[in-house]
Amino acid sequence: MFDALTEKLGSALSKLTRRGALTEADVTAAMREVRVALLEADVALPVVKDFIAKVTEKAVGESVIKSVTPGQMVVKIVHDELVTMLGGDPNSQEMPTLGGAGIDLAAPVPVGVLMVGLQGSGKTTTTAKIAKRLQEKERKRVLLVSLDTYRPAAQEQLAILGRQVNVVTLPIVAGEKPEAIARRGLDEARKGGFDVVIYDTAGRLTIDDAMMGEVETVRDIVKPHETLLVTDAMIGQDAVVTAKSFNEKIGITGIVLTRVDGDARGGAALSMRAVTGRPIKLIGVGEKVDALDTFDANRIAGRILGMGDIVSLVEKAAANIDHEKAEKLAARMQEGKFDLNDMLSQLQQIQRMGDMKGLLGLIPGIGAAVKQIDQSKLDPKAFKRQEAIIQSMTPKERRVPDLIKASRKQRIALGSGVTVADVNKLLKQHQQMESVMKRMKKMGGLGALLGGGGMPGMGGMPKMPGGMPGRGGFPFGKR
Amino acid sequence: MSNWFSRLVTGLSKTSNKLVTGITDILTKRKLDDAVLTELEDLLLTADLGTETAGKLTQSLAKTRFGKEVTDEEVREAFAVDIARVLEPVARPLSIDPTARPFVILMVGVNGAGKTTTIGKLAKMIAAEGRSLSLVAGDTFRAAAVEQLRVWGARVNVPVIAGAENADSAGLAFDALMQAKKRGDDVLLIDTAGRLQNKDQLMLELQKVGRVLKKVDPDAPHAVLLVLDATVGQNAHAQVEAFKAMVGVTGLVMTKLDGTAKGGVVVALAEKFGLPLHFIGVGEGVDDLRPFTARSFARSLMGLSPEG
């Protein structure tokens, strides 16, 4: 549905030859595409306008580096500005730190954390996740307090989650009002020697004056050190209205973006950061109680622009790979060895990573190319067939592929239900991979542990369309 | 009648005030030129109509009025007419087939869309029509989701069928349908856990619920309602697409239309998918579920009186 911005810019700027510097007309043409891309990613309109003004100013007159196209150059400028606006450093080489909670605890105990947001944004689940993290990673004693007396069973939900993550929740007193619960929570936190107390509030609309008044009263009672606005990553243009009013009426110190594990582009992150000036502290990445990450501007920027998410790719690969097998494979690769058994286990590893198309979509710059790849090349059945071919070989053939001559090929083809040509293709692929391994050994380094020899089955992938960076020449491959 | 209209207006007017002020700012009788058109398109974008639909609507306006002097009222009226035309075909009520016993309704959607609350309101509406029904607490995953539905059941006086904690939701749905069939209930309303549409495993699990229901009644589920949050942006397209492909969504419900969100994405959804939009949720009260009416929605979105 969304084409990669790079592709769009590529077509908008395709008429341009590589000239010395970007002119105003070049940039204006490119910005129309940027505008649409940002709006489709749900970035709020006022923010889009502001952003485009800034980027235009930066881009006009910028000289185009020799090795990139004007389109790529513009994308780089857009990307860097986006990262900066999201509060990150576009030139950062560091991988996101996954350890910290992102919550500021530099205040006298008990440190109050107030959770606010619209209905259904994920406040209660996030509350439990933060509590777990503070208690386990930062060794803090945490008390959870639910002030949601409106949604049926909301208090029970927090109590159950509290038990799941081994964090104390304030006992529920039926019929008690939010203000009274807040007072009791603060009292209990002081008496019980808790380090942190997190108040989960009911979902509310910013136009509901009575409800906003209630949370103001609660704020004045508990005097939170952190007030976190929890928002769903799927939210549209309303993000800016919501963030602005919560910030004006309650005063927020940070934002938590939930459901980032979905496929929404998450433009809301940019909108809310821009209108409140508050950092996005944490992101929710799953339904499990430990699925909480610190925010990484580079990742989200790439995602908003539809440039893929290389970090997610690596994580997805890491989560699904069979480590023992991978290590064994790596050890053999280090020796420059790569027989058909190794290829088989690599094939199986790749299949475990799941849907190839989804996986490819995560590779920066490749998103648009995915569509052009011959469907059969992406077909998971292609891997299955290759697997079957190898499995129709004898152990000896797998170790010494040179043995496989005409009659053996015929037998293998029959055994796996393919043609001799398919067998030949596989053997050739193996040869290519083997030679890569040998070269790597010669070079002494083993840079790529996983699938370093290129993924089998992707041999027939077409070259990137003109103007698209190849995988090697991606201009911001520093991540 | 006027009562629910006025509710819709209060609900939506909060949302459309900004839009209207915007249009008024741009046009107090100005010549409709490219600059004005761009500004109008931008305003539609802020209502989540999406670049494609917003572009189409402004183009259509330009066709008849380009270069003419226009007032903001005229522009709003014109937009409202065009939007209503798009929405008219999808504004269809949920019709419950009385020969299906029970008529099985499966509620699906992403996390936090408002499925359980909508079931509570829908149950009251169906019971008020004199039909017998029960609710199935199919969200066996989220903490206290079963409890939440039980409270709603008690509130509207409708029995709730629930399984053990973390029970298989497909098995529960199967048992519930068997029971309902035996009792000869008119309607069975099944809640499901929220799931993001890109989670293959969870989507397959949902598909399984649909499959096992068919073992009891080949026509079940008779209705699959996808619940959408009005604050949702362009991701709504992906949601409809995925849920439609997996469980054959038959209709939509849009919730939380009482906020600052405008729900304009439904206009684009109507164009693209043509799925009926049965209900809108306009508040947290048990009576805050309304049938969707194209004209009043379109007019309210444009800040016009729904009945004018």
HADDOCK unambig.tbl for C-alpha pairs under 7 A between the chains (distance, minus, plus):
assign (segid A and resid 36 and name CA) (segid B and resid 51 and name CA) 6.79 0.50 0.50
assign (segid A and resid 40 and name CA) (segid B and resid 50 and name CA) 6.85 0.50 0.50
assign (segid A and resid 40 and name CA) (segid B and resid 234 and name CA) 6.29 0.50 0.50
assign (segid A and resid 42 and name CA) (segid B and resid 233 and name CA) 5.95 0.50 0.50
assign (segid A and resid 42 and name CA) (segid B and resid 234 and name CA) 6.39 0.50 0.50
assign (segid A and resid 44 and name CA) (segid B and resid 46 and name CA) 7.00 0.50 0.50
assign (segid A and resid 45 and name CA) (segid B and resid 46 and name CA) 6.26 0.50 0.50
assign (segid A and resid 120 and name CA) (segid B and resid 112 and name CA) 3.86 0.50 0.50
assign (segid A and resid 120 and name CA) (segid B and resid 113 and name CA) 6.24 0.50 0.50
assign (segid A and resid 120 and name CA) (segid B and resid 114 and name CA) 6.97 0.50 0.50
assign (segid A and resid 121 and name CA) (segid B and resid 112 and name CA) 6.19 0.50 0.50
assign (segid A and resid 122 and name CA) (segid B and resid 112 and name CA) 6.90 0.50 0.50
assign (segid A and resid 152 and name CA) (segid B and resid 148 and name CA) 4.93 0.50 0.50
assign (segid A and resid 152 and name CA) (segid B and resid 151 and name CA) 6.16 0.50 0.50
assign (segid A and resid 153 and name CA) (segid B and resid 144 and name CA) 6.11 0.50 0.50
assign (segid A and resid 153 and name CA) (segid B and resid 147 and name CA) 5.83 0.50 0.50
assign (segid A and resid 153 and name CA) (segid B and resid 148 and name CA) 4.88 0.50 0.50
assign (segid A and resid 156 and name CA) (segid B and resid 144 and name CA) 6.06 0.50 0.50
assign (segid A and resid 157 and name CA) (segid B and resid 143 and name CA) 5.04 0.50 0.50
assign (segid A and resid 157 and name CA) (segid B and resid 144 and name CA) 4.68 0.50 0.50
assign (segid A and resid 160 and name CA) (segid B and resid 143 and name CA) 6.14 0.50 0.50
assign (segid A and resid 161 and name CA) (segid B and resid 143 and name CA) 6.62 0.50 0.50
assign (segid A and resid 205 and name CA) (segid B and resid 259 and name CA) 5.88 0.50 0.50
assign (segid A and resid 207 and name CA) (segid B and resid 259 and name CA) 6.73 0.50 0.50
assign (segid A and resid 234 and name CA) (segid B and resid 232 and name CA) 5.63 0.50 0.50
assign (segid A and resid 234 and name CA) (segid B and resid 233 and name CA) 6.15 0.50 0.50
assign (segid A and resid 234 and name CA) (segid B and resid 235 and name CA) 6.06 0.50 0.50
assign (segid A and resid 235 and name CA) (segid B and resid 231 and name CA) 5.38 0.50 0.50
assign (segid A and resid 235 and name CA) (segid B and resid 232 and name CA) 4.45 0.50 0.50
assign (segid A and resid 235 and name CA) (segid B and resid 233 and name CA) 5.22 0.50 0.50
assign (segid A and resid 236 and name CA) (segid B and resid 48 and name CA) 6.36 0.50 0.50
assign (segid A and resid 236 and name CA) (segid B and resid 231 and name CA) 5.86 0.50 0.50
assign (segid A and resid 236 and name CA) (segid B and resid 232 and name CA) 5.05 0.50 0.50
assign (segid A and resid 236 and name CA) (segid B and resid 233 and name CA) 3.43 0.50 0.50
assign (segid A and resid 236 and name CA) (segid B and resid 234 and name CA) 6.69 0.50 0.50
assign (segid A and resid 237 and name CA) (segid B and resid 46 and name CA) 5.59 0.50 0.50
assign (segid A and resid 237 and name CA) (segid B and resid 47 and name CA) 6.70 0.50 0.50
assign (segid A and resid 237 and name CA) (segid B and resid 48 and name CA) 5.96 0.50 0.50
assign (segid A and resid 237 and name CA) (segid B and resid 233 and name CA) 6.60 0.50 0.50
assign (segid A and resid 238 and name CA) (segid B and resid 231 and name CA) 6.13 0.50 0.50
assign (segid A and resid 238 and name CA) (segid B and resid 260 and name CA) 6.70 0.50 0.50
assign (segid A and resid 238 and name CA) (segid B and resid 261 and name CA) 5.35 0.50 0.50
assign (segid A and resid 262 and name CA) (segid B and resid 196 and name CA) 5.75 0.50 0.50
assign (segid A and resid 262 and name CA) (segid B and resid 198 and name CA) 6.09 0.50 0.50
assign (segid A and resid 263 and name CA) (segid B and resid 198 and name CA) 6.39 0.50 0.50
assign (segid A and resid 264 and name CA) (segid B and resid 235 and name CA) 5.37 0.50 0.50
